[in-house]
Amino acid sequence: MALAKNGPPGNAGSMAGQGKKQAARAPTSHDVARLAGVSRSAVSRCFTEGASVAPETRERVLAAAQTLRYRPNLAARSLITRRSMVVALAITHLDNQYYPPVVQRLSEQLGEAGYRLLLYMTHGEASEEPLLDELLRHGVDGLILASRGFAPGLLAQCDAAGLPVVLMNNAGPGAAHASVTGDNLQGGALVAQFLLAGGHRRFAYLAGIAGVSSSDERLEGYRAALVAAGAAAPQVADTRFDYDSALAATRALLAGAERPDALFCANDHLAFAALQAAREAGLVLGQDLSVVGFDNVTISNWPHLALTTYAQPPRAMADAVVESLRALMEAGGEGPAQGEQRRIPGALILRDTARRPARGVFVRADGSHGWAPPASA
Amino acid sequence: MALAKNGPPGNAGSMAGQGKKQAARAPTSHDVARLAGVSRSAVSRCFTEGASVAPETRERVLAAAQTLRYRPNLAARSLITRRSMVVALAITHLDNQYYPPVVQRLSEQLGEAGYRLLLYMTHGEASEEPLLDELLRHGVDGLILASRGFAPGLLAQCDAAGLPVVLMNNAGPGAAHASVTGDNLQGGALVAQFLLAGGHRRFAYLAGIAGVSSSDERLEGYRAALVAAGAAAPQVADTRFDYDSALAATRALLAGAERPDALFCANDHLAFAALQAAREAGLVLGQDLSVVGFDNVTISNWPHLALTTYAQPPRAMADAVVESLRALMEAGGEGPAQGEQRRIPGALILRDTARRPARGVFVRADGSHGWAPPASA
């Protein structure tokens, strides 16, 4: 219902309705108690699930609350229930195309369960000491840690404070904590087999930051599969997980003595920079150089980019995070703040930036092209 | 400092240190009061800026708080100060590349002032009735409305509730409210002059959703400048502000009887879809068709895309939003929840998707190319 500019209609004579100056103060449980002629604790009980209150009292309180447009404040409520219905999301790389749809899905799925997301942009530094302090002051019910890095003591501090945590896309050093990651080892290995089958000979890896598990594990799977097949281990070029450092690193790789003909990138965000460097160097993608990403972000499908990549489905990742976190939060902070380590399966999506092997390519129901090692291989 | 897994060190005999089960309950002001041997209100005064408390009492309270690792809870604090230090951001299009850097900057700038962002993903529908209810229940101090659409009564309801609001990128029907928008009229007009000077003859506009001021105003500026120069008014193709509808709309435009040779798009997000449609139709950009966007999102600079666009600087936008909102919040909800309507100036950035006029092109200090109407024109 649209309200008139000068305050709620229909209660012009009430405490909250005397023009805008008054209306600017939200009505409190005191106001409701006074109008209903009951105690403040009776008002509080009316708005607390499962609390006992006489039917007549409830009726008077609800009528007064409606007149005053009173909404029980979650801050007040959280002092009673010790639940704020707020979940913190600590995240570094909102500039990575992978994260906006993840954040959107997290927000929607948590929203359905009554939770809202409080956003903490971190810089991924190892010293995020102020983070826990702030989380506790805001009284959040849980933490999703999609931060690139965090203080080594943070997880133990969260345990000590009884704050449930789910790590996302970076299992970090917290092997004992709940986490949701992509199928990094498997994905890296499949990319290696795909590039080998495509006849490539000089392999390279465009890495993120050493110590971040997503980048480390993808390299591990890639390297192990290359070496197992008798190929040389890949050259590794480090980046700071951003576009500019990836561009510089790829330029250096392509100008080097041992120019690679196959480049697997720790994620699509880095791969797009690699495409730019390849283009600048005048290389034909899929002929002179094959580039494969990891994530399958929305724009990798654009025909201007058409990136071959290992898909890490953002919805499935977000849904698993919400499921794990809710399970921990609903356990009420009792017991160890631990949980399952979940790996979300992915799939290789063939587009135009990598040469396709003669055998093993298949078409999915959605029209996308995939690849699997031929049975005889 | 890293804490041992089984609870904070150094207070093994205290209330909060008896193993994990106990540590899971955060210490309260009651616990601190008990340990310090003072009243709970003395504890509260110690953690309230400007409140009076005896030096000896303060010392005992702070020592007890340190022993127990007590952090004053913002929920409790907000009942006293009526400030939660939380600002809500209602936003629809996190999939639009323009917004992630804006959200990042908002978070950083608000963070410096001690505020955190609570995220509300909206669907841009006109009925967002639950929004205000939730905002009030969470006790947020302010609202940034970057939602595509919202209930017509929402702004009046916020006024009535004394909740400061700043509209971002959509001045909507709230002409009396604080807003920060790009220089839409000016930008649209400059794009028209640029395309006219480039010798284009058949103009089109790829619109967002009618009623959203950013799209409407950019069209208004574009159309007025075309008509003023004696050109025909542009064909207008509507979208739902998403990639797929923009792709379909551009395909239809390009297949139509009156194929445009100049297409101005309500934002870059739509322009990328237009580039795909042009590519599919086999058109050479800058020759057969010129495409101009609005925003200058990060990826518009990628050589694979190289989009000519009118820049709407996200940092300046975000900073203006924070400045306006803080001014309103610090006025304490007194007086009307209104404020300045601010327009952030932009600039035309020439890249490869639009034909350049013979005269008027200039190079900026950062190496980017711009255009201004030649003095004689």
Contacts between the chains, C-beta under 8 A, distances in Angstrom:
chain1	res1	chain2	res2	distance
A	1	B	153	6.0
A	2	B	151	7.7
A	2	B	152	5.6
A	2	B	153	3.1
A	2	B	156	6.1
A	2	B	157	7.9
A	3	B	153	5.7
A	3	B	156	4.5
A	3	B	157	5.2
A	3	B	159	7.9
A	3	B	160	5.2
A	4	B	156	6.7
A	5	B	156	5.6
A	5	B	159	6.2
A	7	B	160	5.2
A	8	B	160	5.3
A	20	B	159	6.9
A	20	B	160	7.7
A	20	B	335	7.5
A	20	B	336	6.2
A	21	B	334	6.8
A	21	B	335	7.4
A	23	B	159	7.8
A	23	B	160	4.9
A	23	B	161	7.3
A	23	B	162	6.5
A	24	B	161	7.8
A	24	B	162	3.1
A	24	B	333	4.6
A	24	B	334	6.3
A	24	B	335	7.7
A	24	B	337	7.7
A	25	B	162	6.3
A	25	B	333	7.4
A	26	B	136	6.4
A	26	B	161	5.9
A	26	B	162	6.6
A	69	B	160	7.9
A	69	B	161	7.9
A	71	B	133	6.3
A	71	B	136	4.7
A	71	B	137	5.3
A	72	B	137	6.9
A	73	B	79	7.7
A	73	B	136	7.6
A	73	B	137	6.4
A	73	B	139	5.2
A	74	B	75	7.8
A	74	B	137	4.7
A	74	B	138	5.1
A	74	B	139	6.4
A	75	B	74	7.8
A	75	B	75	4.3
A	75	B	76	7.8
A	75	B	78	4.5
A	75	B	79	5.9
A	75	B	84	6.3
A	75	B	138	7.8
A	75	B	139	4.7
A	76	B	75	7.8
A	76	B	79	5.9
A	77	B	137	8.0
A	78	B	75	4.6
A	79	B	73	7.8
A	79	B	75	5.9
A	79	B	76	6.0
A	79	B	79	7.3
A	84	B	75	6.4
A	85	B	138	7.9
A	86	B	118	7.1
A	86	B	138	7.3
A	89	B	119	7.9
A	94	B	100	4.5
A	94	B	101	7.6
A	94	B	103	6.3
A	94	B	104	5.1
A	95	B	100	6.1
A	95	B	101	6.6
A	95	B	104	7.2
A	95	B	298	7.1
A	99	B	100	7.6
A	100	B	94	4.5
A	100	B	95	6.1
A	100	B	99	7.6
A	100	B	100	5.4
A	101	B	94	7.6
A	101	B	95	6.6
A	103	B	94	6.3
A	103	B	119	7.3
A	104	B	94	5.1
A	104	B	95	7.2
A	104	B	121	5.5
A	107	B	119	5.6
A	107	B	120	7.6
A	107	B	121	4.3
A	108	B	121	6.2
A	111	B	121	7.4
A	116	B	118	5.5
A	116	B	119	7.0
A	116	B	120	7.1
A	116	B	134	7.3
A	116	B	138	6.7
A	117	B	118	7.1
A	117	B	119	4.5
A	118	B	86	7.0
A	118	B	116	5.5
A	118	B	117	7.1
A	118	B	118	5.4
A	118	B	119	7.5
A	119	B	89	7.9
A	119	B	103	7.3
A	119	B	107	5.6
A	119	B	116	7.0
A	119	B	117	4.5
A	119	B	118	7.5
A	119	B	119	5.3
A	120	B	107	7.6
A	120	B	116	7.1
A	121	B	104	5.5
A	121	B	107	4.3
A	121	B	108	6.1
A	121	B	111	7.3
A	133	B	71	6.2
A	134	B	116	7.3
A	136	B	26	6.4
A	136	B	71	4.7
A	136	B	73	7.6
A	137	B	71	5.3
A	137	B	72	6.7
A	137	B	73	6.3
A	137	B	74	4.7
A	137	B	77	7.9
A	138	B	74	5.1
A	138	B	75	7.8
A	138	B	85	7.9
A	138	B	86	7.3
A	138	B	116	6.7
A	139	B	73	5.3
A	139	B	74	6.5
A	139	B	75	4.7
A	151	B	2	7.9
A	152	B	2	5.6
A	153	B	1	6.1
A	153	B	2	3.2
A	153	B	3	5.7
A	156	B	2	5.9
A	156	B	3	4.6
A	156	B	4	6.8
A	156	B	5	5.6
A	157	B	2	8.0
A	157	B	3	5.2
A	159	B	3	8.0
A	159	B	5	6.1
A	159	B	20	7.0
A	160	B	3	5.2
A	160	B	5	8.0
A	160	B	7	5.3
A	160	B	8	5.5
A	160	B	20	7.7
A	160	B	23	5.1
A	161	B	23	7.2
A	161	B	24	7.8
A	161	B	26	6.1
A	161	B	69	8.0
A	162	B	20	8.0
A	162	B	23	6.4
A	162	B	24	3.1
A	162	B	25	6.5
A	162	B	26	6.8
A	243	B	298	7.8
A	272	B	299	7.7
A	272	B	302	6.7
A	272	B	304	7.8
A	275	B	304	6.4
A	276	B	302	6.2
A	276	B	303	5.5
A	276	B	304	7.0
A	279	B	303	5.8
A	279	B	304	7.1
A	280	B	303	7.4
A	298	B	95	7.1
A	298	B	243	7.9
A	299	B	272	7.8
A	299	B	299	7.2
A	302	B	272	6.7
A	302	B	276	6.2
A	303	B	276	5.5
A	303	B	279	5.9
A	303	B	280	7.4
A	304	B	272	7.8
A	304	B	275	6.4
A	304	B	276	7.0
A	304	B	279	7.0
A	304	B	304	4.8
A	304	B	305	5.9
A	305	B	304	5.9
A	333	B	24	4.5
A	333	B	25	7.5
A	334	B	21	6.8
A	334	B	24	6.4
A	335	B	20	7.6
A	335	B	21	7.6
A	335	B	24	8.0
A	336	B	20	6.5
